[in-house]
């Protein structure tokens, strides 16, 4: 069996569902490998069973360190919904099956294979190469990269981080694979909304029902359209797509926000959440909680909003807009559950061009473009320190494959894993050796 395939199969079998995480088991998996290969490593354990691991191949110091990062933890998987055991790691019909195959244990093994290639070939890199398998990404990162940056920044001060976030889509463009390099991500604004009212017997309804008041305010908020905005990083993304989608070519001739929105509306792409999320601040109602008996009017009602904010949008201004749309008479208390600003790494750097060139070497007809994650990743912790981060997942994936991330029946093809490991190794060599 191919080494990368065998290692990913073993890695998936380690159940690191977060919560609770148990990422320390994943660190021990890597520690055994590094011990055998003679690679220096350190495990960081901020809480029992919550761990991250750092391994290093020292370089000459000519350039600042490169970090190859992925996260150990995975989201829950209900095996009653899956057609195979989520933590089996079985290799079947040309796929390695199980939770984390794409998010992000597959990437972790690709990065590991690059580390092992440098070590086994006896190469001396021009910069330290650091392997980082981190805990807690699937929650808020406070026991993972957030902790590492806060408490051990000297160990992770780098010039470049390669992480998750990008991927390559096969079949989206008519003739070319689309390679997305994640250079940015939207900000996070998670809010808890609370209303208070007058409790009472539901047989005698009144107008101070906390749940009804909250529902009316949320209806006002969610029924109002959020305007489209074309940020510079997103403009580059759609310009890249125009090289594979002929109907976008007029945007290259008239690269204005108005022209792009007109084309996207005419084509129907504005109805697709994947594209609209690139073009607006989003507000999503995810949780409502009030009362516990059918015949009692509740005294309080709560709701959670998951909002994602475009680059350049101030958090306070955004929340002020939320309050205005809820209505001045709504009497709603707003509490932050989590927040971060949008973060961007430039796409005109030498490092970005190296990644781009390697992808082009492997897929000469590929369309390669920077991409903004509408979700979040651990890259934000590094970008806040001024460290450039680029997200990749080399291979060729379908939209159906991508849907299994945080979904059901997650798996990665053997071909994509082996090819991806080769691509990551080429990128690392070009960044650190040539």
N, C-alpha and C positions, 0 to 999 in steps of 0.2 A: 504494500500500500504506500502511496506517496506520503512523504513525511508531513507536509502541510495538512493533508486530509486526515491523517491519523491524529495529529495534534488537535485539530479543531474538533474532531469527534470526541476526544477525551475532554476537551475544555467545555463543550456544551453539556456534557454529563454532570458537570459541577453546577448544582442548582444555586444560582446567586440571585434569585428573585428579590427585588427590593420593593417594599419591605419584606423581610428584615435585612436582606443584603448578603450577609455571610461571605463578603468578598475576600476575607482572609484565606478561605479555601482556594480561591483563584490565585492569590499571591503565592501560595505554597506550590501550586502547579508550576508557575513560572520559576520559582526559586529552585526547584529540582532541576529544571532545564539549565538555568544559568550556572548552577553549581557544577553540573557535568561538563559544561562548555568552558568553564573557567572565566566567566564574566562576573564582574563585581556587581553586587546588588544590595539594596536595603529595603526593608519592609517598614511602612509607617502605619501604626495602628492607633488612631485617636480614641476609639472605643473598642471594647471586646468584640471580636469577630468582624469588625469593620476595618478593612485594610487596603492599602495601595502599595504597589511595588515599583521601585526605580532601579533600572540597571544601566550601566554605562560602559561604553567602549571609549577610552580616552583618546583625544586627538591632539594635534600639534598646537591648537589654540590660535591658528591663523584666522579662523572665523569663530563667531559666537556659536554656542551649542545648538544642535538640532534635537528636538524632542519628537519622538514617534509615540503618539498618545491614542489610547482607546479606553473605554470603560468596561469594568468587569461585571457590574450589576446589569440585570435585565428586568423588564416589566413582567408582571404575572402572566401566567398562561393556564387557562382552564382546560384541562385535558379532555373534558367531556365535549368540548367544541372542536377539538383537533382530530384529524384523521390518523395521526400517529402520536406517539408519546413525546411530549414537548422537550423532555430532557434525556432523550435516548441517545442522541448523537449518531444515530444510525446512518450508514452510507447506503443509499438505495436508489436505484434507477438514475444514477449519475448525480445525486444530490446528497449533501450532508444536511441532515434534518435536525431541527430543534431551535428552541428559543435562544436568540442571540446570534444565530448564524449570520445575520446581516447587521444586527444592532447590538454590540459591535465586536463580537468575538471573532467573526471572520476577518475584519480589519486588523484586529490584534494579532492574529496568526500571520497575516501578510507582513505586518511590521516585524514580528518576531523572526520570520524567515530572512528578512533583510539584515537584521542584526546578526543572525547566525552566519550569513554569507560573508559579511565583513570580517567577522572573527575567524571563521574557518579558512578564509583565503589569506589571512595574515596581513590585511591591508591596514595602513595607518591613515586614518582620516585627518582632514585638515581642521576638524572641529570635533568636540565631544559629541558622540551620538548617544542619546538618552532614550531608553525605552520606558514608557510610563503606562502602567495598567492601573486605572483609578477606580475608586469606589464612588458610589452615591450619585452618579450622574442622573439617574432616572428620578431622583427626588429633587433636591436643590443644590447638591454638591457640597454642602457644608461639612460633610464627613469625608469628602474626597478632595477634589482639586481646590475647592475653597479653603479647606484646612491646610493643604500643602502650601498654597501661595501665602497664606497668612502666617504660618508657623515655620516654614522651611523654604522661604523664597530663594535663598542662596543656592539651594539644590536644584532649582527649576528656573533660574534666570537664563533665558535662552535668546537666540536670535531669530528662531523660527520654530513653529509647532505645526506638525502635520496631524490632523485629527479627522473625525467623522464629519459628515454634512454634505459632501459631494457624492455624486454617483453618475453612472452613465446609462442612458436610456436607449434601448433598441426598439425601433418601431414608432417612436413619436414623430420623428421627421420622416418624410417619405423615402429618402435615399441615403441618409447619413445617420450614424450613431451620434447622440448628443451627450457630450461630456460636460458635466457641471462641476466647477471647482467652487466650493463654498468659501466666499471671502467676507461674508457679513451675515448678521442675523438680526431679526427684529428684537426690540425691547420687550420685556415682560411686565405686565401690570395685572396682578391678580388681586381682585377686590372682594371684600365681604360687605354686603349691604344688609342692614338691619332696620326693621321698622318696629315700632311699639304701638300698641292700640289698647282698647278696652276689652278685657275678657268678658265672657258672658255665655248664656245658654243659646245654642244655635237655633232654637225654636223661635227666638225673638231677635232677628238680625238687626244690626244698627250700622251706622256709617263710619264707625271707627274700628273696623276689622283690620288688624295688622296685615294679614295675608292678602286681603283684597286690595289694600292700599299699596302694598309692595307690587302686586301683580299689575295694577294699573300703571304704576311708575315704570316698571320694566317694559310694559307694552309700548309706552311712549318712547322709551330709549331705543328699543330694538326695531321699531317701525320706521324710525327716521334714517334716511340714507346717509351713509358716510361718504364724503367726497373722495374721488380718485386722485392720487398724486403719483407722479413719475419721478422718483428719486434718481440721481445720477447713476448709482450702481445698478438699479433696475433697468434703466435705459440701456445700459451695455448688455444686459441679459437679453432683452428683446431684440436689440440690434444683432446679437449673435444668432438668435433664432431665425432672423430674417434670411440668413445664409442657407437655411434648410427649408424654410416655409416661404414659397414665392409670394403668397398673399401679403406678407409683411414687407416686401421689398419697397413699396412706396414710403415706408417709414425711414428707410435709409436715404431716400431723396429729400424727405421733409421730416427731419428728426425732432419734431416738436411733440410735447405731451398730448396736445389736442389731436394730432394726426394718429398717434399710437392708440389713444382711447377710441377714436372713430373706427380704426381698423379692427380692434379687438371686439368692439360692440357689433360691428357688421358680421364678423366671422363667428360670433357666438362664444368666443373665449371668455368674455366677461361673465358668462354664466358658470364658468368652471371655477370652483373655490381655490384650486391650486394657483391659478393665475390672478384672481382678484385679491388674494391675500398678499401678493407682491405689490399691490397698488393702493392699498388703503390700510388705515388703522382698523383692526378688527375687534369686535366685541362678541363674546360667546357666553351665553347663559349655560352653566354646567351643573349647578346644584341649587335646589330649593328645599327648605326645611321649616316646617311650622306645625305645631300642634301634634297631638297623639290620640285624640278622641273625636269621633265624627260629630258628636253633639255639643262640643265646646268651641266657642270662638277663641282663637289663640291670642295670647297677650303679645307675642313676638313672632316675627317671621324673618328668615334669613335667606340670602341668595349669594352665590359665588359667580363672579364674572372672570373669565379668562380673556384678557385683552392683550393684543400684540401690537407694538407701536413701531412705526417707521423711523428710520434714521432722521435726526434733526428735530424730532418732536419732543418738546419738554414735558416731563411727567406731570408737573403741576397744572400745566395748561390743558393737558389731555383730561385729567380728572375734573377740572373745572367744567369742561365741555360735557362730561358725563353727568355732573350735578345739574347742569342747565337742562339737559335733555330729560332727566328724570322728572323735573318739574320743581319749582320753588316750594310748592305746597306739599311735597311728598314726605318731608320730615324724616329723611333717611340718613342713618349714620353710616359713613363709609370708612372702612378699615383696610389697610394694606395687608395682604397675605404674603406677597412677594413682589419684588420689582427690580428691574434692571433697565439700563438704557440700551438702545440699539448699538451694535458695535461693528466696526468695519476694518478690514485690512486692505491696503491698496493692491490693485491688480497690475501695477506697472513696475513691479520690482523684479530684480534678477531671479530671485527664488521662484516667483510665480511663473516666469518665462521658462525656467528649467522644467517645472512640473508640466507645463503646457507642451513643451517640446518632446518630452518623453511620451506623453499621451499621443502626440501626433506621430511619433515614431512607430508606436504599436497599432494605431488606427489612423492611417494616412487620410482617410476620407471623413474623419470625425469632425464635427462642429464643436468647438471648445469655447466655453463662455463662463465668466464669473456668475455667481449665483448667490442669492440671499435666502438663508434659511428662514422660514416663517415660524419655526419652533426655536428651541434653544439648545445649546451644547456647552460643554466645559470650555470651549474656546473663549467665552466671554471673560473668564478670569484672567487669561493671558493677555487678551486685547486691552483690558483695563490697565495693564502694566506696560502698554506700548509694544507688546510682542506680537508680531504678525503670525496669524494662523490661517492655514488653508485646509479645507476639508475635501477628502477624496474617498472613493471606493471603486478602484479600478475593476473593470469587467464590462459586461454588457447585460443589462437587466431590463425586464419588461415592467410596465406599470403594475401588472399583477404581482410581480415579485416585490415591488416597493410597498404594495398594499399589505403585505404580510408583516411588515415592521409594525410592532405594537398590535398586530392582528393575529390571525390564526395560520397554522401550517407554515411557519417561517422556515426557510431553508436557503441554501446557496449551492449552486452547481459546482461540481468538482472542477470543471473547466474554468469557471470564473475565479475560484479560489486559487488554483495553480497559476493562472494568468495574472491575477491580481498580485500575488506574491512576487512574481517576476517583474511586474511593472513597478511596485514599490521598491524592490531591490535596485532597479535601474535608476529610479529617482534619487534614492539615498546615495548611490555611487556617484551620480552626476553632481549632487549637491555637496558631497563630502570628500570625494577622492579625486575626481578629474580636475 
